[in-house]
Amino acid sequence: MTTLSLALNPFSLMMEPELVLQTMERSQQLRRLPRHKLRPLDKPLIPYTSAALASRAAYDAAIDAEDFEDAAESYLN
């Protein structure tokens, strides 16, 4: 009964990571899940247009041009 209550308590699971790994290794449900490798950084799913790249560059330039130290000082004073 105590092992069941430990397995259902998420806080005890944080203290016992080995128990979590053992439980995952024995789980038949996890073994039946379909497995495939995801490589999201291989290529973007949505191709970037030149307009999107220009918009992103303009946004980055605007952020870089801001003076955050002066803004922070004005909030503090």
DSSP file (Angstrom, degrees, kcal/mol; ACC not computed):
  #  RESIDUE AA STRUCTURE BP1 BP2  ACC     N-H-->O    O-->H-N    N-H-->O    O-->H-N    TCO  KAPPA ALPHA  PHI   PSI    X-CA   Y-CA   Z-CA
    1    1 A M     >        0   0    0      0, 0.0     4,-2.1     0, 0.0     5,-0.2   0.000 360.0 360.0 360.0 -36.5    0.0    0.0    0.0
    2    2 A T  H  >  +     0   0    0      1,-0.2     4,-2.2     2,-0.2     5,-0.2   0.871 360.0  52.2 -70.8 -34.5    2.8    2.4    0.8
    3    3 A T  H  > S+     0   0    0      2,-0.2     4,-2.1     1,-0.2    -1,-0.2   0.868 109.2  51.4 -68.0 -33.6    4.5    1.9   -2.6
    4    4 A L  H  > S+     0   0    0      2,-0.2     4,-1.5     1,-0.2    -2,-0.2   0.922 111.0  46.8 -66.3 -43.4    1.1    2.6   -4.3
    5    5 A S  H  X S+     0   0    0     -4,-2.1     4,-1.0     1,-0.2    -2,-0.2   0.863 112.2  51.2 -68.3 -33.7    0.7    5.8   -2.4
    6    6 A L  H  < S+     0   0    0     -4,-2.2     3,-0.3     1,-0.2    -1,-0.2   0.894 109.1  50.9 -66.5 -38.7    4.3    6.8   -3.2
    7    7 A A  H  < S+     0   0    0     -4,-2.1    -2,-0.2     1,-0.2    -1,-0.2   0.795 112.8  45.8 -69.6 -27.6    3.8    6.2   -6.9
    8    8 A L  H  < S+     0   0    0     -4,-1.5    -1,-0.2    -5,-0.1    -2,-0.2   0.622  93.8  86.2 -91.2 -13.2    0.7    8.3   -6.9
    9    9 A N     X  -     0   0    0     -4,-1.0     4,-1.7    -3,-0.3     3,-0.3  -0.787  62.5-160.6 -91.2 112.1    2.1   11.2   -5.0
   10   10 A P  H  > S+     0   0    0      0, 0.0     4,-1.4     0, 0.0    -1,-0.2   0.807  89.6  56.6 -64.4 -28.2    3.9   13.6   -7.4
   11   11 A F  H  > S+     0   0    0      1,-0.2     4,-0.9     2,-0.2     5,-0.1   0.876 106.8  48.0 -71.6 -36.2    6.0   15.2   -4.6
   12   12 A S  H  > S+     0   0    0     -3,-0.3     4,-1.0     1,-0.2     3,-0.2   0.843 107.3  57.6 -70.8 -30.9    7.4   11.8   -3.5
   13   13 A L  H  < S+     0   0    0     -4,-1.7     3,-0.3     1,-0.2     7,-0.3   0.853 101.1  56.0 -66.4 -32.7    8.2   11.1   -7.2
   14   14 A M  H  < S+     0   0    0     -4,-1.4    -1,-0.2     1,-0.2    -2,-0.2   0.819 109.4  47.0 -66.6 -28.7   10.3   14.2   -7.3
   15   15 A M  H  < S+     0   0    0     -4,-0.9    -1,-0.2     1,-0.2    -2,-0.2   0.663 115.6  46.3 -85.6 -16.4   12.3   12.9   -4.4
   16   16 A E     X  +     0   0    0     -4,-1.0     4,-1.4    -3,-0.3     3,-0.4  -0.608  58.8 159.5-125.3  70.2   12.7    9.4   -5.9
   17   17 A P  H  > S+     0   0    0      0, 0.0     4,-2.3     0, 0.0     5,-0.2   0.813  76.2  60.3 -64.8 -28.2   13.8    9.8   -9.6
   18   18 A E  H  > S+     0   0    0      1,-0.2     4,-2.5     2,-0.2     5,-0.2   0.899 103.0  51.6 -64.3 -38.7   15.1    6.3   -9.6
   19   19 A L  H  > S+     0   0    0     -3,-0.4     4,-2.3     2,-0.2    -1,-0.2   0.886 108.7  51.4 -63.8 -38.6   11.7    5.0   -8.8
   20   20 A V  H  X S+     0   0    0     -4,-1.4     4,-2.4    -7,-0.3    -2,-0.2   0.932 110.7  47.6 -63.3 -45.9   10.2    7.0  -11.7
   21   21 A L  H  X S+     0   0    0     -4,-2.3     4,-2.1     1,-0.2    -2,-0.2   0.899 112.1  49.6 -64.0 -40.9   12.8    5.6  -14.1
   22   22 A Q  H  X S+     0   0    0     -4,-2.5     4,-1.6     1,-0.2    -1,-0.2   0.912 111.4  49.2 -63.6 -41.8   12.1    2.0  -12.9
   23   23 A T  H  X S+     0   0    0     -4,-2.3     4,-0.9     1,-0.2    -2,-0.2   0.895 110.6  50.4 -65.0 -40.1    8.4    2.5  -13.3
   24   24 A M  H  < S+     0   0    0     -4,-2.4     3,-0.5     1,-0.2    -1,-0.2   0.888 108.6  52.3 -65.6 -38.2    8.8    3.9  -16.8
   25   25 A E  H  < S+     0   0    0     -4,-2.1    -1,-0.2     1,-0.2    -2,-0.2   0.833 112.7  44.8 -67.1 -31.4   11.0    1.0  -17.8
   26   26 A R  H  < S+     0   0    0     -4,-1.6     2,-0.4    -5,-0.1    -1,-0.2   0.583  86.5 113.8 -86.7 -10.2    8.4   -1.5  -16.6
   27   27 A S     X  -     0   0    0     -4,-0.9     4,-1.2    -3,-0.5    -3,-0.0  -0.475  46.4-168.2 -73.0 119.8    5.4    0.3  -18.1
   28   28 A Q  H  > S+     0   0    0     -2,-0.4     4,-1.4     2,-0.2    -1,-0.2   0.829  88.1  59.1 -71.5 -33.4    3.7   -1.7  -20.9
   29   29 A Q  H  4 S+     0   0    0      1,-0.2     4,-0.5     2,-0.2    -1,-0.2   0.900 105.6  47.9 -64.0 -40.4    1.7    1.3  -22.0
   30   30 A L  H >4 S+     0   0    0      1,-0.2     3,-0.8     2,-0.2    -1,-0.2   0.863 108.4  55.3 -68.5 -34.1    4.9    3.3  -22.6
   31   31 A R  H 3< S+     0   0    0     -4,-1.2    -1,-0.2     1,-0.2    -2,-0.2   0.805 104.1  54.8 -67.8 -28.4    6.3    0.5  -24.6
   32   32 A R  T 3< S+     0   0    0     -4,-1.4    -1,-0.2    -3,-0.2    -2,-0.2   0.581  82.7 108.9 -83.0  -8.8    3.3    0.4  -26.9
   33   33 A L  S <  S-     0   0    0     -3,-0.8     2,-0.2    -4,-0.5    -3,-0.0  -0.403  81.5-104.8 -66.6 142.4    3.6    4.1  -27.8
   34   34 A P        -     0   0    0      0, 0.0     2,-0.5     0, 0.0    -1,-0.1  -0.470  37.4-149.3 -67.9 138.4    4.7    4.7  -31.4
   35   35 A R        +     0   0    0     -2,-0.2     2,-0.3    -4,-0.1    -4,-0.0  -0.921  28.4 149.0-114.7 133.0    8.3    5.9  -31.5
   36   36 A H        -     0   0    0     -2,-0.5     2,-0.4     2,-0.0     0, 0.0  -0.976  42.9-110.5-154.9 152.7    9.9    8.2  -34.0
   37   37 A K        -     0   0    0     -2,-0.3     2,-0.5     2,-0.0    -2,-0.0  -0.686  24.8-153.6 -89.0 134.4   12.6   10.7  -34.0
   38   38 A L        +     0   0    0     -2,-0.4     3,-0.1     3,-0.0    -2,-0.0  -0.917  13.8 180.0-106.9 131.3   11.8   14.4  -34.3
   39   39 A R    >   +     0   0    0     -2,-0.5     3,-1.5     1,-0.1     4,-0.4  -0.680   8.7 167.7-127.5  77.0   14.4   16.7  -35.7
   40   40 A P  T 3  S+     0   0    0      0, 0.0     3,-0.2     0, 0.0     5,-0.1   0.707  73.1  58.1 -68.4 -18.3   12.7   20.1  -35.6
   41   41 A L  T 3  S+     0   0    0      1,-0.2    -2,-0.0    -3,-0.1    -3,-0.0   0.469  81.4  86.6 -91.5   0.3   15.9   22.0  -36.3
   42   42 A D  S <  S-     0   0    0     -3,-1.5    -1,-0.2     1,-0.3     0, 0.0   0.953 110.6 -19.8 -63.2 -49.1   16.6   20.2  -39.6
   43   43 A K  S    S-     0   0    0     -4,-0.4    -1,-0.3    -3,-0.2     2,-0.1  -0.979  76.9 -96.8-156.5 148.9   14.5   22.7  -41.6
   44   44 A P        -     0   0    0      0, 0.0    -3,-0.1     0, 0.0     4,-0.0  -0.401  21.3-141.5 -70.0 144.8   11.7   25.1  -40.8
   45   45 A L  S    S+     0   0    0      1,-0.2     0, 0.0    -5,-0.1     0, 0.0   0.859  94.1  47.1 -71.8 -35.3    8.2   23.9  -41.3
   46   46 A I  S    S-     0   0    0     -3,-0.0    -1,-0.2     0, 0.0     2,-0.1  -0.932  92.0-129.5-108.9 118.0    7.1   27.3  -42.7
   47   47 A P        -     0   0    0      0, 0.0     2,-0.4     0, 0.0    -2,-0.0  -0.425  23.9-121.9 -67.8 139.6    9.4   28.7  -45.3
   48   48 A Y        -     0   0    0     -2,-0.1     2,-0.2     4,-0.1     0, 0.0  -0.661  21.3-146.7 -83.9 132.2   10.4   32.3  -44.5
   49   49 A T     >  -     0   0    0     -2,-0.4     4,-2.3     1,-0.1     5,-0.2  -0.502  27.6-110.1 -88.1 165.0    9.6   34.9  -47.1
   50   50 A S  H  > S+     0   0    0      1,-0.2     4,-2.3     2,-0.2     5,-0.2   0.849 120.4  54.9 -64.3 -32.8   11.8   37.9  -47.7
   51   51 A A  H  > S+     0   0    0      2,-0.2     4,-2.4     1,-0.2    -1,-0.2   0.902 108.1  48.2 -66.9 -40.1    9.1   40.1  -46.2
   52   52 A A  H  > S+     0   0    0      2,-0.2     4,-2.3     1,-0.2    -2,-0.2   0.904 112.4  48.5 -67.0 -40.4    9.0   38.0  -43.0
   53   53 A L  H  X S+     0   0    0     -4,-2.3     4,-2.3     2,-0.2    -2,-0.2   0.896 112.2  48.9 -65.8 -39.7   12.8   38.1  -42.7
   54   54 A A  H  X S+     0   0    0     -4,-2.3     4,-2.4     2,-0.2    -2,-0.2   0.896 111.1  50.3 -66.2 -40.0   12.8   41.9  -43.3
   55   55 A S  H  X S+     0   0    0     -4,-2.4     4,-2.3     2,-0.2    -2,-0.2   0.910 111.2  48.4 -63.4 -42.7   10.1   42.3  -40.6
   56   56 A R  H  X S+     0   0    0     -4,-2.3     4,-2.6     2,-0.2    -2,-0.2   0.906 111.5  49.9 -64.6 -41.4   12.1   40.2  -38.1
   57   57 A A  H  X S+     0   0    0     -4,-2.3     4,-2.3     2,-0.2    -2,-0.2   0.895 110.7  49.8 -64.3 -40.1   15.3   42.2  -38.9
   58   58 A A  H  X S+     0   0    0     -4,-2.4     4,-2.1     2,-0.2    -2,-0.2   0.902 111.5  48.6 -65.8 -40.6   13.4   45.5  -38.3
   59   59 A Y  H  X S+     0   0    0     -4,-2.3     4,-2.2     2,-0.2    -2,-0.2   0.926 111.9  48.8 -64.4 -45.3   12.0   44.3  -35.0
   60   60 A D  H  X S+     0   0    0     -4,-2.6     4,-2.5     1,-0.2    -2,-0.2   0.896 111.0  50.7 -61.4 -40.6   15.4   43.1  -33.9
   61   61 A A  H  X S+     0   0    0     -4,-2.3     4,-1.8     2,-0.2    -1,-0.2   0.890 109.1  51.1 -65.4 -39.1   16.9   46.5  -34.8
   62   62 A A  H  X S+     0   0    0     -4,-2.1     4,-1.0     2,-0.2    -2,-0.2   0.903 111.7  47.1 -65.2 -40.7   14.2   48.3  -32.9
   63   63 A I  H >< S+     0   0    0     -4,-2.2     3,-0.6     1,-0.2    -2,-0.2   0.921 112.5  49.5 -65.6 -43.4   14.9   46.2  -29.8
   64   64 A D  H 3< S+     0   0    0     -4,-2.5    -1,-0.2     1,-0.2    -2,-0.2   0.818 108.2  54.7 -65.4 -30.0   18.6   46.7  -30.1
   65   65 A A  H 3< S+     0   0    0     -4,-1.8    -1,-0.2    -5,-0.2    -2,-0.2   0.722  87.1  98.8 -77.9 -21.6   18.2   50.5  -30.5
   66   66 A E  S << S-     0   0    0     -4,-1.0     2,-0.9    -3,-0.6     3,-0.1  -0.366  71.7-136.0 -68.5 145.4   16.2   50.9  -27.3
   67   67 A D     >  +     0   0    0      1,-0.2     4,-1.5    -2,-0.1     3,-0.2  -0.832  25.5 176.8-103.6  95.3   18.1   52.1  -24.2
   68   68 A F  H  > S+     0   0    0     -2,-0.9     4,-2.4     1,-0.2     5,-0.2   0.768  74.1  62.5 -73.2 -26.0   16.8   49.8  -21.5
   69   69 A E  H  > S+     0   0    0      2,-0.2     4,-2.2     1,-0.2    -1,-0.2   0.917 105.3  45.9 -66.8 -41.6   19.1   51.2  -18.8
   70   70 A D  H  > S+     0   0    0      2,-0.2     4,-2.0     1,-0.2    -1,-0.2   0.891 113.2  50.5 -67.1 -38.4   17.5   54.7  -19.1
   71   71 A A  H  X S+     0   0    0     -4,-1.5     4,-1.4     2,-0.2    -2,-0.2   0.898 110.7  49.1 -64.9 -39.5   14.0   53.1  -19.1
   72   72 A A  H  X S+     0   0    0     -4,-2.4     4,-1.7     1,-0.2    -2,-0.2   0.901 110.3  51.0 -67.1 -40.2   14.9   51.1  -15.9
   73   73 A E  H  X S+     0   0    0     -4,-2.2     4,-1.9     1,-0.2    -1,-0.2   0.881 106.7  54.1 -65.1 -37.2   16.3   54.2  -14.2
   74   74 A S  H  < S+     0   0    0     -4,-2.0    -1,-0.2     1,-0.2    -2,-0.2   0.837 108.7  49.4 -68.0 -30.1   13.1   56.1  -14.9
   75   75 A Y  H  < S+     0   0    0     -4,-1.4    -1,-0.2     1,-0.2    -2,-0.2   0.850 112.1  48.3 -72.3 -34.1   11.1   53.4  -13.3
   76   76 A L  H  <        0   0    0     -4,-1.7    -2,-0.2     1,-0.2    -1,-0.2   0.783 360.0 360.0 -78.4 -26.9   13.3   53.4  -10.2
   77   77 A N     <        0   0    0     -4,-1.9    -1,-0.2    -5,-0.1    -2,-0.2   0.468 360.0 360.0 -89.2 360.0   13.3   57.1   -9.7
